[in-house]
Amino acid sequence: MARNERHVVKNPESGWDIKKPHAERASSHVGTKAEAILRARKICKNEGAECIIHGENGRFRNYNSYGKYPFSSRDGEEGSYRGMITRLHKFFNFIWSNLPTISGKH
């Protein structure tokens, strides 16, 4: 089953598009990247989807998870290295809290 995603991509003619993967037509078109990101995040939150933001060159820039993948880069405002450390910390806390107790020590 395909992941539920929306991509924010530069429109070759003007503005920015919000598209599903492999879609020919955009589900939304706006003038600025900031507007596209806000609209894509709103759509993704409503649908529990993954929001993938691309730069002007088409390369991947950021990823926000509003679906079943709990560890996203939404904390990227802290900087890429610090954001990565924060995500790893959340991940290991999640794993640790879900481990079965081993010999009564937990």
C-alpha positions in Angstrom: 0.0 0.0 0.0 1.4 3.4 -0.9 2.1 6.0 1.7 -0.3 8.9 2.1 1.9 11.9 1.0 1.8 15.4 -0.3 4.8 17.1 -2.0 5.4 20.8 -2.1 7.2 21.4 -5.5 8.1 24.4 -7.6 5.8 24.8 -10.6 7.9 25.2 -13.8 5.8 28.1 -15.0 5.1 30.0 -11.8 4.4 29.5 -8.1 4.3 26.3 -6.1 2.2 23.1 -6.3 1.0 20.6 -3.8 0.9 17.2 -5.4 0.3 13.5 -4.5 3.1 11.2 -5.6 3.0 10.4 -9.4 0.1 12.8 -9.9 0.0 14.7 -13.2 -2.1 17.5 -11.8 -1.5 19.5 -8.7 -4.1 19.3 -5.9 -3.4 22.9 -5.1 -1.4 25.8 -6.7 -0.3 29.0 -4.8 2.0 31.9 -5.5 4.6 31.5 -2.8 6.5 28.6 -1.1 5.3 29.8 2.3 1.7 29.6 1.3 2.2 26.1 -0.3 3.9 24.8 2.9 1.0 26.1 5.1 -1.6 24.7 2.8 0.2 21.3 2.5 0.6 21.0 6.3 -3.1 21.7 6.8 -4.0 19.1 4.2 -1.6 16.6 5.7 -2.9 17.2 9.3 -6.5 16.6 8.2 -5.6 13.4 6.3 -2.9 12.0 8.6 -0.4 12.3 5.7 3.3 12.9 5.3 4.3 16.4 4.0 7.5 16.4 1.9 8.9 19.8 1.0 11.2 20.3 -2.0 13.5 23.2 -2.8 13.5 25.3 -5.9 15.9 22.8 -7.5 13.5 19.9 -6.9 15.6 18.3 -4.2 14.2 17.1 -0.9 14.4 19.8 1.8 12.2 18.8 4.7 9.8 16.2 5.9 6.9 16.5 8.3 4.9 13.5 9.5 1.2 13.9 10.5 0.5 10.2 9.9 1.6 6.9 11.3 5.4 7.7 11.3 5.9 9.3 14.7 9.4 10.6 14.4 9.5 13.4 11.8 11.6 16.5 11.2 9.0 18.9 12.5 11.6 20.0 15.1 14.0 21.0 12.3 13.7 24.7 13.3 16.2 23.8 16.0 18.8 23.2 13.3 19.5 19.9 11.4 22.0 18.5 13.9 20.1 19.4 17.0 16.8 18.3 15.4 18.4 14.9 14.6 19.5 14.5 18.3 16.0 15.5 19.5 14.4 12.9 17.1 16.8 10.2 18.3 16.1 11.0 21.9 12.3 10.7 21.3 12.8 7.5 19.4 14.9 5.8 22.1 12.5 7.0 24.8 9.6 5.5 22.8 11.5 2.2 22.4 12.6 2.1 26.1 9.1 2.8 27.4 7.7 0.0 25.2 10.2 -2.7 26.2 8.8 -5.5 28.3 10.2 -5.6 31.8 13.3 -7.7 32.0 13.9 -9.5 35.3 11.9 -6.8 37.2 14.3 -4.0 36.4 12.6 -1.2 34.4 
